[in-house]
Amino acid sequence: MTDRDTRQILLTPGPLTTSDTVRRAMLHDWGSRSPAFIEMTARIRDRLTALAGGADSHVCVPVQGSGTFAVEATLGTLVPRDGKVLVLSNGAYCRRMVRILEIIGRACETCETAEDTPPDPAEVARRLNADPAITHVAAVHCETTSGILNPVEEIAAAVAQAGRALILDSMSGFGALPLDLAATPCQAVIASANKCLEGVPGLGFALIEKGALAAAQGNAHALSLDLHDQWITMERTGQWRFTPPTHVIAALDRALDELDAEGGVPARGARYRRNCDVLRAGLREMGFALFLGDNLQAPVIVTVRMPRDPKFDFDRMYRRLFERGVVLYPGAVTQEKSFRVGCIGRIDETDIRRALHEIAEAVAVMGVDRAGLTPAERAG
Ligand SMILES: Cc1ncc(COP(=O)(O)O)c(C=O)c1O
């Protein structure tokens, strides 16, 4: 049997479809203190830093857990207790950062735009100039809530110009969206193993500017989320402070080999872009209306406006596709009802075409005509 016969097509924001070979890399039991495992940890850290052009300026500090653990660990480690964060908010993951900051007791304010509107770098500059107490800006690269691509290069330039530090959540973009730390100054970039890197869940990491990390001793609000302490221990012993997710790390090592073999970040980004283009064209062809215009859409996940035809039943379509091995995702934008279809993971346009075929059949079975939209709604 091939990969294609056995796997689920997860058109979600993660966990995602992985290759057989990545899953097979988890069949070995590693001792966490064995030299080969210590080497693997060091290798992965170096490879992740290199992916963003940060080998000289940044270090990779991995942390056990899902992506949110890495976000919480990075904010808690880098923002001093008397620091203040401006969060650029246009979706759920920015709002989650605000919640984290409130819980860990760091001052913050938000610069909010609608979920289909990127933050305005000029407004960011204005807010920074108006409030010298702000030490950090936190932003999300691709806001997975809608799939919008935020203008990180322009934001990073505005933040650097104001002499502040940028913390970037690139959870759903890292490994596929181009990011060059030499040209886009970020104090930290946060991501996880199980999105565009095509590993499995259980590991997050931050690439952190060396000087900032060295100065962060004592900031953290929690022992297990103290990235300074994690870093010091890793540098000194090569080991993790607490039980590492050994199998997840082995899978990520293999996934990084497969990223290299594919042609690195540009090739992966191009495959996802193709998936996204085929998906968007196919959905439009069926009459679905898309939440974002082409110019704002990251090649990560597509938000589809919920058809108004009462015959359209998303749960029914979801269940039908699930039984056929294709997994969609509910919507998350708050502005209107929607559902989402992802384009990342070990999938290609053949899988996307298969998913489109299943969606078309589901729509036909429900008796929905051209996705139940009026021409005006379709254009909308
Ligand atoms: C942009 C972004 N940030 C943070 C997270 C949180 O990651 P996790 O669900 O692994 O905790 C996600 C998850 O999809 C995300 O897309």
PDBQT file of the ligand as one rigid body, heavy atoms in Angstrom, charges set to zero:
ROOT
HETATM    1  C1  LIG A 401      -0.777  31.215  14.463  1.00  0.00    +0.000 C 
HETATM    2  C2  LIG A 401      -0.963  30.185  15.541  1.00  0.00    +0.000 A 
HETATM    3  N1  LIG A 401      -0.497  30.443  16.769  1.00  0.00    +0.000 NA
HETATM    4  C3  LIG A 401      -0.623  29.566  17.771  1.00  0.00    +0.000 A 
HETATM    5  C4  LIG A 401      -1.253  28.361  17.581  1.00  0.00    +0.000 A 
HETATM    6  C5  LIG A 401      -1.416  27.425  18.741  1.00  0.00    +0.000 C 
HETATM    7  O1  LIG A 401      -0.798  26.209  18.508  1.00  0.00    +0.000 OA
HETATM    8  P1  LIG A 401      -1.289  24.906  19.292  1.00  0.00    +0.000 P 
HETATM    9  O2  LIG A 401      -2.715  24.658  18.910  1.00  0.00    +0.000 OA
HETATM   10  O3  LIG A 401      -0.332  23.862  18.790  1.00  0.00    +0.000 OA
HETATM   11  O4  LIG A 401      -1.132  25.170  20.743  1.00  0.00    +0.000 OA
HETATM   12  C6  LIG A 401      -1.765  28.039  16.312  1.00  0.00    +0.000 A 
HETATM   13  C7  LIG A 401      -2.474  26.778  16.067  1.00  0.00    +0.000 C 
HETATM   14  O5  LIG A 401      -3.049  26.544  15.031  1.00  0.00    +0.000 OA
HETATM   15  C8  LIG A 401      -1.613  28.980  15.272  1.00  0.00    +0.000 A 
HETATM   16  O6  LIG A 401      -2.089  28.723  14.042  1.00  0.00    +0.000 OA
ENDROOT
TORSDOF 0
